[in-house]
Amino acid sequence: MVARLFLGSVTDELLHHAACPVLVVPDRAYAPWQRVVVGLDGSENSRAALRWAATVARALGIPLTLVRAWMLSTLPGTVTGGPATDEDAADVRGWLRDELARCGPLDEQPLEVDALAVHLGATAALLGIAGRDDLLVVGARGQGGFAGLVLGSVAMQCARHAKGSLAVVPDPR
C-alpha cells in the first residue's frame, strides 16, 4: 500500500512542471472513456481545464460532466448559516452554468454537459464521481516544492488515487 502513495519520479516531475497537459493512465483504467469529468473552482486554471476537457469530450463524442465541490465556507454568494440545503446546491449548479458561459463559446458543435454540485471536499468529490471508465481532468495550480509535497494538491491526490485516467492541465500562464 505504501507504494500507491508515491508516483514515479518522472510522473511527479511532469505533473509539477509540464507546460502542456499530462495524461496519467493507470493499468487498471478502462478504455474507451465513457465521459470526461472536470473539476471547477473558479480559477483560471480550472477554466483552462474546462476548455481542454470540452475539446476532448467533443472530439470523442462523449458527455462532459462539470463538478464543483463545495462546503458552506466555499459557497458562491452569501452564506446564510445553518446546514447545507438543496437551495445551496442549486446555487452552486447555477454558478457552474455561469462558469461555463465565462469560458466563452467552446465550439460551434453541441456538447452534452451535466453539472454536479457535490457537498464534499474537492478531492473526495472528484474521486467519488470519476470512475475507471472516465477521464478526470483537473487544473494544476503550479505549486510544487515543499508546500506541494507536504500539503498535496487536488491534482496530486487525484493522480495518486484516481480509479481511471487523469489529465492535469497546467497553469495557462
Order of alpha helices (4+ residues) and beta strands (2+ residues): alpha-beta-beta-alpha-beta-alpha-beta-alpha-beta-alpha-alpha-beta
